[in-house]
């Protein structure tokens, strides 16, 4: 038997996890009371530390595209000092 599409997310929600939803044409994830529609996407909200690391990676990528290597190292050190 094939498991339901959102099986993992439903189990996590039942155990107290926060669920995020993104409509098909949206770029943003919103925290919702899930209805488990098939017209969008659901995911388990990531812990704060994982989100912080994801934002650091995105910031480093932006910095890397606009600065020289020395500046990137300085920016990384500054980010790590603030964590």
Secondary structure as GFF3:
##gff-version 3
##sequence-region A 1 83
A	DSSP	alpha_helix	7	14	.	.	.	ID=ss1
A	DSSP	beta_strand	19	23	.	.	.	ID=ss2
A	DSSP	beta_strand	30	31	.	.	.	ID=ss3
A	DSSP	beta_strand	40	44	.	.	.	ID=ss4
A	DSSP	alpha_helix	48	66	.	.	.	ID=ss5
A	DSSP	alpha_helix	69	82	.	.	.	ID=ss6
###
